[in-house]
């Protein structure tokens, strides 16, 4: 009797174990392949999402539709522009919008691979040329978002007769006055890559280009200005520092750092068909005048990026309507652009 019961118990346990293994294999989390989250898709080739959708266009939560992923890097202009796009699309479409912060080089590759839907910070034709040439045949250019400039910047109290152009930095006495350093930003940026070329092109052997971050650069600049010290930083316009301080770009006679740039929206292949037509239309019309963007950046510095974006949306109803619909309201129907500008300056 005991032998019979022993084999019955063993057989039942074995059957349950087999059933459990079959369940975990077919239904259990994480056993049949990699996660479909941002980290997994960033690390490898794109995988098919449930339902056959490409990895960057999955069903959203709460029945809102698909998720649109916007890449951005922690630069002041990229933060407010991507946040502005997120706010407007989530309020006026059924999309969930996810902002994915990552290095600029990874953004280009991720858009080309389909891991990101769009990036709003492609500086062309010079700054991001090396990134662009690697992916240009695998992405879609949706147009210019705003204009900008990269370069090396000094406070305006630094005498122009002593320091007007980058070649002036080759003087050993000038290098000592600057503490032997030029303050940079994050090393993966196009600005830093161009700055490294400028160091070599102008023979600045007595100076060190210091990599850090955009926030570190502004902190160094602020401290130097409060102490009236001489300082050179790598910077770009639009940026709130140009609204906060009196600054000037050093002349770049060899044009190593480039001139005026245009910042483009770059989307993955199939973007226009993966989302409603109004989404591609929105990005093709999404253009920010430099003065308005600079003011929004300063507001973000004084309050928060979220508050600055919400303020911009309230103050520019005509521009927002055009971006979203393509319609241009008559002045009689709503405040004119000049009224909005006047309200912005006094509000």
C-alpha positions in Angstrom: 0.0 0.0 0.0 2.8 2.4 0.9 4.6 1.7 -2.4 1.4 2.4 -4.4 0.8 5.7 -2.6 4.5 6.7 -3.0 4.4 6.3 -6.8 1.0 8.1 -7.0 2.4 11.1 -5.2 5.6 11.2 -7.3 3.6 11.0 -10.5 1.2 13.8 -9.5 4.1 16.1 -8.5 5.9 15.3 -11.8 2.9 16.2 -13.8 2.4 19.5 -12.0 6.1 20.4 -12.6 5.8 19.7 -16.3 2.6 21.8 -16.5 4.2 24.7 -14.7 7.2 24.6 -17.0 5.0 24.7 -20.0 3.0 27.6 -18.6 6.1 29.6 -17.9 7.6 28.9 -21.3 4.5 30.1 -23.2 3.1 32.8 -20.9 5.7 33.7 -18.3 7.4 37.1 -18.4 10.9 37.5 -19.8 11.5 33.9 -20.8 10.7 34.1 -24.5 12.9 37.0 -25.5 14.2 40.5 -24.5 12.1 43.2 -22.9 10.4 45.6 -25.3 11.2 48.6 -23.2 13.5 51.5 -24.3 16.6 50.0 -22.7 16.4 46.8 -24.6 15.7 48.3 -28.0 18.4 50.9 -27.5 21.0 48.1 -27.0 20.2 45.9 -30.0 18.5 45.6 -33.3 14.8 46.5 -33.3 12.3 43.7 -32.5 8.8 43.3 -33.6 6.2 44.5 -31.1 2.9 42.7 -30.3 0.5 42.9 -33.2 3.3 43.4 -35.8 3.8 47.1 -35.0 7.3 48.5 -35.3 9.0 48.9 -31.9 8.4 52.6 -31.6 4.7 52.6 -32.3 3.1 50.3 -29.7 -0.4 50.5 -28.3 -0.6 53.2 -25.7 -2.1 53.0 -22.2 -5.7 54.0 -21.3 -6.9 53.5 -24.8 -5.2 56.6 -26.1 -3.7 55.0 -29.2 -0.1 54.5 -30.1 3.0 55.9 -28.3 5.2 58.4 -30.1 8.8 58.4 -28.8 10.8 61.7 -29.0 14.6 61.6 -28.5 16.3 64.5 -26.7 19.5 65.4 -25.0 19.8 67.5 -21.8 20.3 70.8 -23.6 18.1 73.7 -22.7 16.6 74.3 -26.2 16.1 70.5 -26.8 14.3 70.2 -23.4 11.7 72.9 -24.0 11.1 72.1 -27.7 10.5 68.4 -27.0 8.3 69.2 -24.0 6.3 71.7 -26.1 5.7 69.1 -28.8 4.7 66.5 -26.1 2.3 68.9 -24.5 0.5 69.8 -27.7 0.3 66.3 -29.2 -1.0 64.8 -26.0 -3.6 67.5 -25.6 -4.8 67.5 -29.2 -4.4 63.9 -30.4 -4.9 60.4 -29.0 -1.2 59.8 -28.8 0.8 59.0 -25.7 4.1 60.9 -26.1 7.3 59.6 -24.4 10.4 61.7 -24.3 13.5 59.6 -24.2 16.7 61.4 -23.0 19.9 59.9 -24.5 23.2 60.9 -26.1 22.9 62.7 -29.5 24.8 59.9 -31.4 22.5 57.3 -30.0 19.5 59.4 -31.1 20.5 59.3 -34.7 21.1 55.6 -34.7 17.9 54.9 -32.8 15.8 56.9 -35.2 17.4 55.1 -38.1 16.8 51.7 -36.4 13.2 52.6 -35.5 13.7 52.5 -31.8 12.8 56.2 -31.6 10.1 57.8 -33.8 11.6 61.3 -34.1 14.4 63.6 -32.8 14.0 67.4 -32.7 17.7 68.5 -32.5 19.5 67.6 -35.8 21.9 70.5 -36.2 22.8 70.8 -39.9 24.6 71.2 -42.2 27.9 71.3 -40.2 27.5 70.4 -36.5 26.0 66.9 -36.9 27.4 66.2 -40.3 29.2 63.0 -39.3 26.0 61.6 -37.6 23.8 62.7 -40.5 25.9 61.1 -43.2 25.6 57.7 -41.5 21.8 57.6 -41.4 20.6 60.0 -44.1 19.3 57.2 -46.3 17.4 55.6 -43.4 15.5 58.6 -42.0 13.0 61.2 -43.1 13.7 65.0 -42.7 10.5 66.7 -41.7 12.0 70.2 -41.9 13.5 73.1 -39.9 12.4 73.8 -36.3 14.5 76.8 -35.6 17.9 78.4 -36.4 21.0 78.5 -34.2 24.7 79.0 -34.0 27.5 77.2 -32.3 30.8 78.8 -31.2 33.1 79.9 -28.4 31.7 82.7 -26.2 33.1 85.3 -23.9 31.5 87.9 -21.6 31.3 91.3 -23.4 33.4 93.0 -20.7 36.5 91.1 -22.0 38.1 93.8 -24.1 37.6 93.2 -27.8 41.0 94.6 -28.6 42.5 91.9 -26.5 40.3 89.0 -27.4 38.2 89.2 -30.6 38.9 85.9 -32.4 39.9 82.3 -31.7 43.5 82.9 -33.0 44.0 85.4 -30.2 43.9 82.5 -27.8 47.2 81.1 -29.1 49.0 83.9 -27.1 50.5 82.2 -23.9 49.7 85.2 -21.8 46.0 84.9 -22.9 46.0 81.2 -21.9 47.3 82.1 -18.5 44.6 84.8 -18.1 42.0 82.1 -18.8 43.4 79.7 -16.3 44.6 77.4 -19.1 41.1 76.1 -20.0 38.2 76.4 -22.3 35.0 75.2 -20.6 33.1 72.7 -22.8 29.9 70.7 -22.6 29.1 67.0 -23.0 31.8 65.2 -25.0 29.5 63.4 -27.4 28.0 66.7 -28.8 28.7 68.1 -32.2 29.9 71.3 -30.6 32.6 69.5 -28.7 33.7 67.6 -31.7 34.0 70.8 -33.7 35.8 72.4 -30.7 38.4 69.7 -30.7 39.1 70.4 -34.4 39.4 74.1 -33.6 41.9 73.4 -30.8 44.1 71.6 -33.4 43.4 74.0 -36.3 44.4 77.1 -34.3 47.3 75.5 -32.4 46.0 76.1 -28.9 48.6 73.9 -27.1 48.6 76.0 -24.0 44.8 75.5 -23.4 42.8 72.5 -22.3 39.2 71.9 -23.6 37.4 70.7 -20.6 34.4 68.3 -21.1 31.5 68.5 -18.7 27.8 69.2 -19.4 25.6 72.1 -20.5 24.8 72.8 -16.8 28.4 72.8 -15.8 29.2 75.2 -18.6 26.5 77.7 -17.5 27.7 77.4 -13.9 31.3 78.2 -14.8 30.1 81.1 -16.9 27.9 82.5 -14.2 30.7 82.3 -11.6 33.2 84.0 -13.8 30.8 86.8 -14.6 30.0 87.4 -11.0 33.7 87.7 -10.3 34.4 89.6 -13.5 36.9 86.9 -14.5 37.9 86.2 -18.1 36.4 83.0 -19.4 35.8 81.2 -22.7 33.0 78.6 -23.0 31.6 76.5 -25.8 28.0 77.6 -26.3 25.2 77.8 -28.7 22.3 80.1 -29.6 19.4 79.9 -28.8 20.2 79.6 -25.1 19.0 81.5 -22.1 22.5 82.7 -21.3 22.2 85.2 -24.2 19.1 86.7 -22.6 20.7 86.7 -19.2 24.2 88.0 -19.9 26.0 90.3 -22.3 28.0 87.8 -24.4 29.6 87.6 -27.8 30.9 84.9 -30.1 34.6 84.9 -30.9 35.4 85.2 -34.6 36.3 81.9 -36.3 38.2 82.9 -39.4 38.7 79.3 -40.5 35.0 78.6 -40.0 35.9 75.4 -38.1 32.9 75.7 -35.8 30.5 76.6 -38.6 28.2 79.5 -39.1 24.4 79.7 -38.8 22.8 76.3 -38.4 19.3 75.0 -38.9 17.8 72.6 -36.4 15.7 69.9 -38.1 13.1 67.3 -37.1 14.4 63.8 -38.2 11.9 60.9 -38.2 12.2 57.2 -38.8 11.1 55.6 -42.0 7.3 55.0 -42.1 6.6 57.8 -39.6 4.0 59.4 -41.9 1.9 56.2 -42.1 2.5 54.9 -38.5 0.7 57.9 -37.0 -2.4 60.1 -38.1 -1.6 62.5 -40.9 -2.0 65.5 -38.6 1.2 64.4 -36.7 3.5 64.7 -39.6 1.8 67.9 -40.6 2.3 69.3 -37.1 6.1 68.7 -37.2 6.4 70.0 -40.8 4.8 73.3 -39.6 6.5 73.4 -36.2 8.8 76.4 -36.4 9.9 78.7 -33.6 11.3 82.2 -34.2 14.6 82.6 -32.4 13.4 85.5 -30.3 10.4 83.6 -29.0 12.5 80.5 -28.2 15.1 82.6 -26.4 12.4 84.2 -24.2 10.9 80.8 -23.5 14.3 79.5 -22.5 14.8 82.4 -20.1 11.4 81.8 -18.6 12.3 78.1 -18.1 15.5 79.1 -16.3 13.6 81.5 -14.0 10.7 79.1 -13.3 10.6 75.6 -14.8 10.5 74.2 -18.4 6.9 73.0 -17.8 5.8 76.5 -16.7 7.6 78.2 -19.6 6.0 75.9 -22.1 2.5 76.3 -20.7 3.0 80.1 -20.7 4.2 80.0 -24.4 1.1 78.0 -25.4 -1.2 80.5 -23.6 0.6 83.5 -25.2 0.7 82.3 -28.8 -2.7 80.8 -29.7 -2.4 81.7 -33.4 0.9 80.0 -33.9 -0.2 76.9 -31.9 -3.4 76.7 -34.1 -1.3 76.8 -37.2 1.0 74.1 -36.1 -1.8 71.8 -35.2 -4.2 72.4 -38.1 -2.5 74.4 -40.8 -5.2 77.1 -40.4 -4.4 80.8 -40.0 -6.9 82.7 -38.1 -7.8 86.3 -39.1 -6.8 89.0 -36.7 -10.5 89.8 -36.0 -11.0 86.3 -34.6 -8.2 86.1 -32.1 -5.3 88.1 -30.7 -2.7 89.0 -33.4 0.9 88.0 -33.2 1.8 91.5 -32.2 -0.8 91.4 -29.4 0.7 88.1 -28.2 4.2 89.5 -28.2 3.0 92.6 -26.3 1.2 90.4 -23.8 4.3 88.1 -23.5 6.5 91.1 -22.7 4.1 92.5 -20.0 2.7 89.2 -18.7 
